[in-house]
């Protein structure tokens, strides 16, 4: 669940950052995809570490 939330948050943050820098639609999609993947992986690692510590 946290991974999905992190993925969407990263995608929104990436698209916002591209728009702020004056990018077009393709730039916003690319930034959103990359940031979504990065935040998704970080969320996955966070979930694994948290689960390992609690078990």
C-alpha distance matrix in Angstrom:
0.0 3.8 5.4 5.3 6.5 8.7 10.0 11.1 12.5 14.3 15.7 16.9 18.4 20.1 21.6 22.8 24.4 26.1 27.5 28.7 30.6 32.2 30.4 30.7 28.1 27.9 27.4 24.5 22.8 23.5 22.3 19.1 18.5 19.4 17.5 14.3 14.9 15.9 13.0 10.5 12.7 13.0 9.3 9.5 12.7 11.6 9.1 12.1 14.6 13.1 12.9 16.4 17.8 16.9 18.2
3.8 0.0 3.8 5.4 5.1 6.0 8.5 10.0 10.3 12.0 14.1 15.3 16.1 18.0 19.9 20.8 22.0 24.1 25.6 26.5 28.3 30.3 28.7 29.4 27.2 27.0 26.0 23.1 21.9 22.2 20.5 17.6 17.3 17.7 15.3 12.6 13.3 13.5 10.2 8.5 10.6 10.0 6.2 7.7 10.4 8.7 7.2 10.7 12.6 11.2 12.0 15.3 16.3 15.9 17.9
5.4 3.8 0.0 3.8 5.5 5.1 6.0 8.7 9.8 10.4 12.2 14.2 15.1 16.2 18.3 19.8 20.7 22.4 24.2 25.4 26.8 28.7 26.8 27.4 25.1 24.5 23.5 21.0 19.4 19.4 18.1 15.3 14.4 14.6 12.8 9.9 9.9 10.6 7.9 5.3 7.5 8.0 4.7 5.5 8.9 8.7 7.6 10.4 12.8 12.5 13.1 15.9 17.5 17.7 19.2
5.3 5.4 3.8 0.0 3.8 5.4 5.0 6.3 8.5 9.8 10.6 12.4 14.1 15.3 16.6 18.3 19.9 21.2 22.7 24.2 25.9 27.4 25.4 25.5 22.9 22.6 22.1 19.3 17.5 18.2 17.2 13.9 13.2 14.4 12.8 9.3 10.3 11.9 9.3 6.8 10.1 11.0 8.2 9.1 12.7 12.4 11.2 14.0 16.5 16.0 16.3 19.4 21.0 20.8 22.3
6.5 5.1 5.5 3.8 0.0 3.8 5.4 5.3 6.1 8.5 9.9 10.7 12.1 14.1 15.5 16.4 18.2 20.0 21.2 22.3 24.4 26.0 24.5 24.9 22.6 22.8 21.9 18.8 17.7 18.6 17.0 13.7 14.0 15.0 12.5 9.7 11.7 12.4 9.1 8.1 11.5 11.3 8.4 10.7 13.6 12.4 11.8 15.2 17.0 16.0 17.0 20.2 21.1 20.9 23.0
8.7 6.0 5.1 5.4 3.8 0.0 3.8 5.5 5.0 6.0 8.5 9.9 10.3 12.0 14.1 15.1 16.1 18.1 19.8 20.7 22.3 24.4 22.8 23.7 21.8 21.6 20.2 17.5 16.6 16.8 14.7 12.0 12.2 12.4 9.6 7.3 9.0 8.9 5.4 5.4 8.6 8.0 5.8 8.8 11.3 10.3 10.8 14.0 15.3 15.0 16.6 19.3 20.2 20.7 22.8
10.0 8.5 6.0 5.0 5.4 3.8 0.0 3.8 5.5 5.2 6.2 8.7 9.9 10.5 12.3 14.2 15.3 16.6 18.4 19.9 21.2 22.9 20.9 21.3 19.1 18.6 17.6 15.0 13.5 13.8 12.4 9.4 8.9 9.8 7.8 4.5 6.4 7.9 5.5 4.4 8.2 9.2 7.8 9.7 12.6 12.8 13.0 15.6 17.6 17.7 18.9 21.4 22.8 23.4 25.1
11.1 10.0 8.7 6.3 5.3 5.5 3.8 0.0 3.8 5.4 5.0 6.1 8.5 9.8 10.6 12.2 14.1 15.4 16.5 18.2 20.1 21.3 19.5 19.7 17.3 17.6 16.8 13.6 12.5 13.8 12.3 8.8 9.5 11.3 9.1 6.2 9.4 10.9 8.4 8.2 12.0 12.5 11.0 13.2 16.1 15.7 15.8 18.8 20.6 20.3 21.5 24.4 25.5 25.7 27.6
12.5 10.3 9.8 8.5 6.1 5.0 5.5 3.8 0.0 3.8 5.5 5.2 6.1 8.5 10.0 10.5 12.2 14.3 15.4 16.3 18.4 20.2 18.9 19.8 18.0 18.5 17.0 13.8 13.7 14.6 12.2 9.3 10.9 11.7 8.6 7.1 10.4 10.6 7.6 9.0 12.3 11.8 10.6 13.7 15.9 14.9 15.7 18.9 20.1 19.6 21.5 24.2 24.8 25.2 27.6
14.3 12.0 10.4 9.8 8.5 6.0 5.2 5.4 3.8 0.0 3.8 5.4 5.0 6.0 8.5 9.8 10.4 12.2 14.1 15.1 16.5 18.5 17.0 18.1 16.6 16.5 14.6 11.9 11.7 11.8 9.2 6.8 8.2 8.2 4.8 4.2 7.5 7.3 5.3 7.5 10.4 10.2 10.2 13.0 14.9 14.7 16.0 18.7 19.8 20.1 22.0 24.3 25.1 26.1 28.2
15.7 14.1 12.2 10.6 9.9 8.5 6.2 5.0 5.5 3.8 0.0 3.8 5.5 5.1 6.2 8.5 9.9 10.6 12.3 14.1 15.5 16.8 14.8 15.3 13.3 13.3 12.0 9.0 8.3 9.2 7.3 3.9 5.9 7.5 5.5 4.3 8.0 9.3 8.3 9.4 12.5 13.2 13.1 15.4 17.7 17.9 18.8 21.4 22.9 23.2 24.7 27.1 28.3 29.0 31.0
16.9 15.3 14.2 12.4 10.7 9.9 8.7 6.1 5.2 5.4 3.8 0.0 3.8 5.5 5.2 6.1 8.5 10.0 10.6 12.1 14.3 15.5 14.2 14.8 13.1 14.1 12.7 9.2 9.7 11.3 9.1 6.2 9.2 10.7 8.3 7.9 11.6 12.3 10.7 12.3 15.6 15.6 15.1 17.9 20.1 19.7 20.6 23.6 24.8 24.7 26.5 29.1 29.8 30.4 32.6
18.4 16.1 15.1 14.1 12.1 10.3 9.9 8.5 6.1 5.0 5.5 3.8 0.0 3.8 5.5 5.1 6.1 8.7 9.9 10.4 12.4 14.4 13.6 15.2 14.4 15.1 12.7 9.7 11.1 11.7 8.5 7.0 10.2 10.3 7.2 8.3 11.7 11.3 9.9 12.5 15.2 14.5 14.8 17.9 19.4 18.9 20.5 23.3 24.0 24.1 26.3 28.6 29.1 30.0 32.5
20.1 18.0 16.2 15.3 14.1 12.0 10.5 9.8 8.5 6.0 5.1 5.5 3.8 0.0 3.8 5.4 5.1 6.2 8.6 9.8 10.7 12.6 11.1 12.7 11.9 11.9 9.4 6.9 8.2 8.2 4.7 4.3 7.5 7.4 5.3 7.4 10.3 10.2 10.1 12.6 14.9 14.9 15.8 18.4 19.9 20.1 21.8 24.2 25.1 25.7 27.8 29.8 30.6 31.8 34.0
21.6 19.9 18.3 16.6 15.5 14.1 12.3 10.6 10.0 8.5 6.2 5.2 5.5 3.8 0.0 3.8 5.4 5.2 6.2 8.6 10.0 10.8 9.0 9.9 8.8 9.8 7.8 4.4 6.5 8.0 5.7 4.7 8.5 9.7 8.5 9.6 12.8 13.5 13.3 15.2 17.8 18.2 18.7 21.2 23.1 23.1 24.5 27.1 28.3 28.6 30.5 32.8 33.7 34.6 36.7
22.8 20.8 19.8 18.3 16.4 15.1 14.2 12.2 10.5 9.8 8.5 6.1 5.1 5.4 3.8 0.0 3.8 5.5 5.1 6.1 8.7 10.0 9.6 11.2 11.1 12.7 10.3 7.3 10.1 11.5 8.7 8.2 12.0 12.6 10.6 12.1 15.5 15.4 14.7 17.1 19.8 19.4 19.8 22.8 24.4 24.0 25.6 28.4 29.1 29.2 31.4 33.7 34.2 35.1 37.6
24.4 22.0 20.7 19.9 18.2 16.1 15.3 14.1 12.2 10.4 9.9 8.5 6.1 5.1 5.4 3.8 0.0 3.8 5.5 5.1 6.3 8.8 8.7 11.4 12.1 12.9 9.7 7.9 10.9 11.0 7.7 8.7 12.1 11.7 9.9 12.4 15.2 14.5 14.4 17.3 19.3 18.8 19.9 22.8 24.0 23.8 25.8 28.3 28.8 29.3 31.7 33.6 34.1 35.4 37.8
26.1 24.1 22.4 21.2 20.0 18.1 16.6 15.4 14.3 12.2 10.6 10.0 8.7 6.2 5.2 5.5 3.8 0.0 3.8 5.4 5.2 6.5 5.2 7.8 8.9 9.4 6.1 5.1 8.6 8.7 6.3 8.2 11.3 11.3 10.7 13.1 15.6 15.6 16.1 18.6 20.6 20.7 21.9 24.5 25.8 26.0 27.9 30.3 31.0 31.7 33.9 35.8 36.6 37.9 40.1
27.5 25.6 24.2 22.7 21.2 19.8 18.4 16.5 15.4 14.1 12.3 10.6 9.9 8.6 6.2 5.1 5.5 3.8 0.0 3.8 5.4 5.1 5.1 7.1 8.4 10.4 8.0 6.3 10.1 11.3 9.5 10.4 13.9 14.5 13.7 15.6 18.5 18.7 18.7 21.1 23.4 23.5 24.2 26.9 28.5 28.4 30.1 32.7 33.5 33.9 36.1 38.2 38.9 39.9 42.3
28.7 26.5 25.4 24.2 22.3 20.7 19.9 18.2 16.3 15.1 14.1 12.1 10.4 9.8 8.6 6.1 5.1 5.4 3.8 0.0 3.8 5.4 7.4 10.2 12.1 13.8 10.9 9.7 13.4 14.0 11.5 12.7 16.3 16.2 14.8 17.2 20.0 19.5 19.4 22.3 24.4 23.8 24.8 27.8 29.0 28.6 30.7 33.3 33.7 34.0 36.5 38.5 38.8 40.0 42.6
30.6 28.3 26.8 25.9 24.4 22.3 21.2 20.1 18.4 16.5 15.5 14.3 12.4 10.7 10.0 8.7 6.3 5.2 5.4 3.8 0.0 3.8 5.8 9.4 12.0 12.9 9.6 9.8 13.4 13.2 11.0 13.3 16.3 15.8 15.0 17.9 20.2 19.6 20.2 23.1 24.8 24.4 25.9 28.7 29.6 29.6 31.9 34.2 34.5 35.3 37.7 39.5 39.9 41.4 43.9
32.2 30.3 28.7 27.4 26.0 24.4 22.9 21.3 20.2 18.5 16.8 15.5 14.4 12.6 10.8 10.0 8.8 6.5 5.1 5.4 3.8 0.0 3.8 6.8 10.0 11.5 9.0 9.4 13.1 13.6 12.3 14.3 17.3 17.4 17.1 19.6 22.0 21.9 22.6 25.1 27.0 27.1 28.3 30.9 32.2 32.3 34.3 36.7 37.3 38.0 40.3 42.2 42.8 44.1 46.5
30.4 28.7 26.8 25.4 24.5 22.8 20.9 19.5 18.9 17.0 14.8 14.2 13.6 11.1 9.0 9.6 8.7 5.2 5.1 7.4 5.8 3.8 0.0 3.8 6.8 7.7 5.3 6.4 9.8 10.1 9.6 11.8 14.3 14.7 15.1 17.3 19.5 19.9 20.9 23.0 24.9 25.4 26.7 29.0 30.5 31.0 32.7 34.9 35.9 36.7 38.7 40.6 41.6 42.9 45.0
30.7 29.4 27.4 25.5 24.9 23.7 21.3 19.7 19.8 18.1 15.3 14.8 15.2 12.7 9.9 11.2 11.4 7.8 7.1 10.2 9.4 6.8 3.8 0.0 3.8 5.6 5.3 6.4 8.8 10.1 10.8 12.2 14.4 15.7 16.5 18.0 20.2 21.3 22.2 23.8 26.0 26.9 27.9 29.9 31.8 32.4 33.8 36.0 37.3 38.1 39.8 41.9 43.0 44.1 46.1
28.1 27.2 25.1 22.9 22.6 21.8 19.1 17.3 18.0 16.6 13.3 13.1 14.4 11.9 8.8 11.1 12.1 8.9 8.4 12.1 12.0 10.0 6.8 3.8 0.0 3.8 5.4 5.1 6.2 8.6 9.9 10.4 12.2 14.3 15.3 16.0 18.3 20.0 20.7 21.8 24.2 25.5 26.1 27.9 30.2 30.8 31.9 34.1 35.7 36.4 37.8 40.0 41.4 42.3 44.1
27.9 27.0 24.5 22.6 22.8 21.6 18.6 17.6 18.5 16.5 13.3 14.1 15.1 11.9 9.8 12.7 12.9 9.4 10.4 13.8 12.9 11.5 7.7 5.6 3.8 0.0 3.8 5.4 5.1 6.1 8.6 9.7 10.6 12.3 14.1 15.1 16.6 18.4 19.8 20.7 22.7 24.3 25.3 26.7 28.8 29.9 31.0 32.9 34.6 35.6 37.0 38.9 40.5 41.6 43.2
27.4 26.0 23.5 22.1 21.9 20.2 17.6 16.8 17.0 14.6 12.0 12.7 12.7 9.4 7.8 10.3 9.7 6.1 8.0 10.9 9.6 9.0 5.3 5.3 5.4 3.8 0.0 3.8 5.4 5.1 6.0 8.3 9.8 10.6 12.0 13.8 15.4 16.5 17.9 19.5 21.3 22.4 23.7 25.5 27.2 28.1 29.7 31.6 32.9 34.0 35.6 37.5 38.8 40.1 41.9
24.5 23.1 21.0 19.3 18.8 17.5 15.0 13.6 13.8 11.9 9.0 9.2 9.7 6.9 4.4 7.3 7.9 5.1 6.3 9.7 9.8 9.4 6.4 6.4 5.1 5.4 3.8 0.0 3.8 5.5 5.2 5.9 8.5 10.0 10.4 11.7 14.1 15.3 16.0 17.5 19.8 20.8 21.6 23.6 25.6 26.2 27.5 29.7 31.1 31.8 33.5 35.6 36.8 37.8 39.7
22.8 21.9 19.4 17.5 17.7 16.6 13.5 12.5 13.7 11.7 8.3 9.7 11.1 8.2 6.5 10.1 10.9 8.6 10.1 13.4 13.4 13.1 9.8 8.8 6.2 5.1 5.4 3.8 0.0 3.8 5.6 5.0 6.1 8.6 9.9 10.2 12.2 14.2 15.2 15.9 18.2 19.8 20.4 22.0 24.3 25.2 26.1 28.2 30.0 30.8 32.1 34.2 35.7 36.7 38.3
23.5 22.2 19.4 18.2 18.6 16.8 13.8 13.8 14.6 11.8 9.2 11.3 11.7 8.2 8.0 11.5 11.0 8.7 11.3 14.0 13.2 13.6 10.1 10.1 8.6 6.1 5.1 5.5 3.8 0.0 3.8 5.4 5.2 6.2 8.5 9.7 10.8 12.4 14.2 15.2 16.8 18.5 19.7 21.0 22.9 24.2 25.5 27.2 28.8 30.0 31.4 33.2 34.8 36.1 37.6
22.3 20.5 18.1 17.2 17.0 14.7 12.4 12.3 12.2 9.2 7.3 9.1 8.5 4.7 5.7 8.7 7.7 6.3 9.5 11.5 11.0 12.3 9.6 10.8 9.9 8.6 6.0 5.2 5.6 3.8 0.0 3.8 5.5 5.2 6.0 8.2 9.9 10.6 12.0 13.8 15.4 16.4 17.8 19.7 21.2 22.1 23.8 25.7 26.9 28.0 29.8 31.5 32.8 34.2 36.0
19.1 17.6 15.3 13.9 13.7 12.0 9.4 8.8 9.3 6.8 3.9 6.2 7.0 4.3 4.7 8.2 8.7 8.2 10.4 12.7 13.3 14.3 11.8 12.2 10.4 9.7 8.3 5.9 5.0 5.4 3.8 0.0 3.8 5.6 5.3 5.8 8.5 9.9 10.4 11.6 14.1 15.2 15.8 17.7 19.8 20.5 21.7 23.9 25.4 26.1 27.7 29.8 31.1 32.1 33.9
18.5 17.3 14.4 13.2 14.0 12.2 8.9 9.5 10.9 8.2 5.9 9.2 10.2 7.5 8.5 12.0 12.1 11.3 13.9 16.3 16.3 17.3 14.3 14.4 12.2 10.6 9.8 8.5 6.1 5.2 5.5 3.8 0.0 3.8 5.6 5.0 6.2 8.7 10.0 10.3 12.3 14.3 15.1 16.2 18.4 19.7 20.7 22.4 24.3 25.4 26.5 28.4 30.2 31.3 32.7
19.4 17.7 14.6 14.4 15.0 12.4 9.8 11.3 11.7 8.2 7.5 10.7 10.3 7.4 9.7 12.6 11.7 11.3 14.5 16.2 15.8 17.4 14.7 15.7 14.3 12.3 10.6 10.0 8.6 6.2 5.2 5.6 3.8 0.0 3.8 5.4 5.2 6.2 8.6 9.8 10.8 12.4 14.1 15.3 16.8 18.3 19.9 21.3 22.8 24.2 25.7 27.2 28.8 30.4 31.9
17.5 15.3 12.8 12.8 12.5 9.6 7.8 9.1 8.6 4.8 5.5 8.3 7.2 5.3 8.5 10.6 9.9 10.7 13.7 14.8 15.0 17.1 15.1 16.5 15.3 14.1 12.0 10.4 9.9 8.5 6.0 5.3 5.6 3.8 0.0 3.8 5.4 5.1 6.0 8.3 9.9 10.5 11.9 14.0 15.4 16.2 18.0 19.9 21.0 22.1 23.9 25.6 26.8 28.3 30.1
14.3 12.6 9.9 9.3 9.7 7.3 4.5 6.2 7.1 4.2 4.3 7.9 8.3 7.4 9.6 12.1 12.4 13.1 15.6 17.2 17.9 19.6 17.3 18.0 16.0 15.1 13.8 11.7 10.2 9.7 8.2 5.8 5.0 5.4 3.8 0.0 3.8 5.5 5.3 5.9 8.5 9.9 10.2 12.0 14.2 15.0 16.0 18.1 19.8 20.6 22.0 24.0 25.5 26.6 28.2
14.9 13.3 9.9 10.3 11.7 9.0 6.4 9.4 10.4 7.5 8.0 11.6 11.7 10.3 12.8 15.5 15.2 15.6 18.5 20.0 20.2 22.0 19.5 20.2 18.3 16.6 15.4 14.1 12.2 10.8 9.9 8.5 6.2 5.2 5.4 3.8 0.0 3.8 5.6 5.0 6.1 8.6 9.7 10.4 12.3 14.1 15.1 16.5 18.3 19.7 20.9 22.5 24.3 25.7 27.0
15.9 13.5 10.6 11.9 12.4 8.9 7.9 10.9 10.6 7.3 9.3 12.3 11.3 10.2 13.5 15.4 14.5 15.6 18.7 19.5 19.6 21.9 19.9 21.3 20.0 18.4 16.5 15.3 14.2 12.4 10.6 9.9 8.7 6.2 5.1 5.5 3.8 0.0 3.8 5.4 5.3 6.3 8.6 9.9 10.8 12.3 14.2 15.5 16.6 18.3 20.0 21.3 22.7 24.5 26.1
13.0 10.2 7.9 9.3 9.1 5.4 5.5 8.4 7.6 5.3 8.3 10.7 9.9 10.1 13.3 14.7 14.4 16.1 18.7 19.4 20.2 22.6 20.9 22.2 20.7 19.8 17.9 16.0 15.2 14.2 12.0 10.4 10.0 8.6 6.0 5.3 5.6 3.8 0.0 3.8 5.5 5.0 6.0 8.5 9.8 10.2 12.0 14.1 15.1 16.1 18.0 19.8 20.9 22.3 24.2
10.5 8.5 5.3 6.8 8.1 5.4 4.4 8.2 9.0 7.5 9.4 12.3 12.5 12.6 15.2 17.1 17.3 18.6 21.1 22.3 23.1 25.1 23.0 23.8 21.8 20.7 19.5 17.5 15.9 15.2 13.8 11.6 10.3 9.8 8.3 5.9 5.0 5.4 3.8 0.0 3.8 5.4 5.0 6.1 8.7 9.7 10.4 12.3 14.2 15.1 16.3 18.3 20.0 21.0 22.5
12.7 10.6 7.5 10.1 11.5 8.6 8.2 12.0 12.3 10.4 12.5 15.6 15.2 14.9 17.8 19.8 19.3 20.6 23.4 24.4 24.8 27.0 24.9 26.0 24.2 22.7 21.3 19.8 18.2 16.8 15.4 14.1 12.3 10.8 9.9 8.5 6.1 5.3 5.5 3.8 0.0 3.8 5.4 5.0 6.3 8.5 9.8 10.6 12.3 14.1 15.2 16.5 18.4 20.0 21.2
13.0 10.0 8.0 11.0 11.3 8.0 9.2 12.5 11.8 10.2 13.2 15.6 14.5 14.9 18.2 19.4 18.8 20.7 23.5 23.8 24.4 27.1 25.4 26.9 25.5 24.3 22.4 20.8 19.8 18.5 16.4 15.2 14.3 12.4 10.5 9.9 8.6 6.3 5.0 5.4 3.8 0.0 3.8 5.4 5.2 6.1 8.5 9.9 10.5 12.1 14.1 15.3 16.5 18.3 20.1
9.3 6.2 4.7 8.2 8.4 5.8 7.8 11.0 10.6 10.2 13.1 15.1 14.8 15.8 18.7 19.8 19.9 21.9 24.2 24.8 25.9 28.3 26.7 27.9 26.1 25.3 23.7 21.6 20.4 19.7 17.8 15.8 15.1 14.1 11.9 10.2 9.7 8.6 6.0 5.0 5.4 3.8 0.0 3.8 5.5 5.0 6.0 8.6 9.8 10.3 12.0 14.1 15.3 16.4 18.3
9.5 7.7 5.5 9.1 10.7 8.8 9.7 13.2 13.7 13.0 15.4 17.9 17.9 18.4 21.2 22.8 22.8 24.5 26.9 27.8 28.7 30.9 29.0 29.9 27.9 26.7 25.5 23.6 22.0 21.0 19.7 17.7 16.2 15.3 14.0 12.0 10.4 9.9 8.5 6.1 5.0 5.4 3.8 0.0 3.8 5.4 5.1 6.2 8.6 9.9 10.5 12.3 14.3 15.5 16.6
12.7 10.4 8.9 12.7 13.6 11.3 12.6 16.1 15.9 14.9 17.7 20.1 19.4 19.9 23.1 24.4 24.0 25.8 28.5 29.0 29.6 32.2 30.5 31.8 30.2 28.8 27.2 25.6 24.3 22.9 21.2 19.8 18.4 16.8 15.4 14.2 12.3 10.8 9.8 8.7 6.3 5.2 5.5 3.8 0.0 3.8 5.4 5.1 6.1 8.5 9.8 10.5 12.3 14.3 15.5
11.6 8.7 8.7 12.4 12.4 10.3 12.8 15.7 14.9 14.7 17.9 19.7 18.9 20.1 23.1 24.0 23.8 26.0 28.4 28.6 29.6 32.3 31.0 32.4 30.8 29.9 28.1 26.2 25.2 24.2 22.1 20.5 19.7 18.3 16.2 15.0 14.1 12.3 10.2 9.7 8.5 6.1 5.0 5.4 3.8 0.0 3.8 5.5 5.2 6.0 8.5 9.9 10.7 12.3 14.4
9.1 7.2 7.6 11.2 11.8 10.8 13.0 15.8 15.7 16.0 18.8 20.6 20.5 21.8 24.5 25.6 25.8 27.9 30.1 30.7 31.9 34.3 32.7 33.8 31.9 31.0 29.7 27.5 26.1 25.5 23.8 21.7 20.7 19.9 18.0 16.0 15.1 14.2 12.0 10.4 9.8 8.5 6.0 5.1 5.4 3.8 0.0 3.8 5.5 5.2 6.0 8.5 10.0 10.7 12.3
12.1 10.7 10.4 14.0 15.2 14.0 15.6 18.8 18.9 18.7 21.4 23.6 23.3 24.2 27.1 28.4 28.3 30.3 32.7 33.3 34.2 36.7 34.9 36.0 34.1 32.9 31.6 29.7 28.2 27.2 25.7 23.9 22.4 21.3 19.9 18.1 16.5 15.5 14.1 12.3 10.6 9.9 8.6 6.2 5.1 5.5 3.8 0.0 3.8 5.5 5.1 6.1 8.6 10.0 10.7
14.6 12.6 12.8 16.5 17.0 15.3 17.6 20.6 20.1 19.8 22.9 24.8 24.0 25.1 28.3 29.1 28.8 31.0 33.5 33.7 34.5 37.3 35.9 37.3 35.7 34.6 32.9 31.1 30.0 28.8 26.9 25.4 24.3 22.8 21.0 19.8 18.3 16.6 15.1 14.2 12.3 10.5 9.8 8.6 6.1 5.2 5.5 3.8 0.0 3.8 5.5 5.1 6.2 8.7 10.2
13.1 11.2 12.5 16.0 16.0 15.0 17.7 20.3 19.6 20.1 23.2 24.7 24.1 25.7 28.6 29.2 29.3 31.7 33.9 34.0 35.3 38.0 36.7 38.1 36.4 35.6 34.0 31.8 30.8 30.0 28.0 26.1 25.4 24.2 22.1 20.6 19.7 18.3 16.1 15.1 14.1 12.1 10.3 9.9 8.5 6.0 5.2 5.5 3.8 0.0 3.8 5.5 5.2 6.3 8.8
12.9 12.0 13.1 16.3 17.0 16.6 18.9 21.5 21.5 22.0 24.7 26.5 26.3 27.8 30.5 31.4 31.7 33.9 36.1 36.5 37.7 40.3 38.7 39.8 37.8 37.0 35.6 33.5 32.1 31.4 29.8 27.7 26.5 25.7 23.9 22.0 20.9 20.0 18.0 16.3 15.2 14.1 12.0 10.5 9.8 8.5 6.0 5.1 5.5 3.8 0.0 3.8 5.5 5.3 6.3
16.4 15.3 15.9 19.4 20.2 19.3 21.4 24.4 24.2 24.3 27.1 29.1 28.6 29.8 32.8 33.7 33.6 35.8 38.2 38.5 39.5 42.2 40.6 41.9 40.0 38.9 37.5 35.6 34.2 33.2 31.5 29.8 28.4 27.2 25.6 24.0 22.5 21.3 19.8 18.3 16.5 15.3 14.1 12.3 10.5 9.9 8.5 6.1 5.1 5.5 3.8 0.0 3.8 5.5 5.4
17.8 16.3 17.5 21.0 21.1 20.2 22.8 25.5 24.8 25.1 28.3 29.8 29.1 30.6 33.7 34.2 34.1 36.6 38.9 38.8 39.9 42.8 41.6 43.0 41.4 40.5 38.8 36.8 35.7 34.8 32.8 31.1 30.2 28.8 26.8 25.5 24.3 22.7 20.9 20.0 18.4 16.5 15.3 14.3 12.3 10.7 10.0 8.6 6.2 5.2 5.5 3.8 0.0 3.8 5.7
16.9 15.9 17.7 20.8 20.9 20.7 23.4 25.7 25.2 26.1 29.0 30.4 30.0 31.8 34.6 35.1 35.4 37.9 39.9 40.0 41.4 44.1 42.9 44.1 42.3 41.6 40.1 37.8 36.7 36.1 34.2 32.1 31.3 30.4 28.3 26.6 25.7 24.5 22.3 21.0 20.0 18.3 16.4 15.5 14.3 12.3 10.7 10.0 8.7 6.3 5.3 5.5 3.8 0.0 3.8
18.2 17.9 19.2 22.3 23.0 22.8 25.1 27.6 27.6 28.2 31.0 32.6 32.5 34.0 36.7 37.6 37.8 40.1 42.3 42.6 43.9 46.5 45.0 46.1 44.1 43.2 41.9 39.7 38.3 37.6 36.0 33.9 32.7 31.9 30.1 28.2 27.0 26.1 24.2 22.5 21.2 20.1 18.3 16.6 15.5 14.4 12.3 10.7 10.2 8.8 6.3 5.4 5.7 3.8 0.0
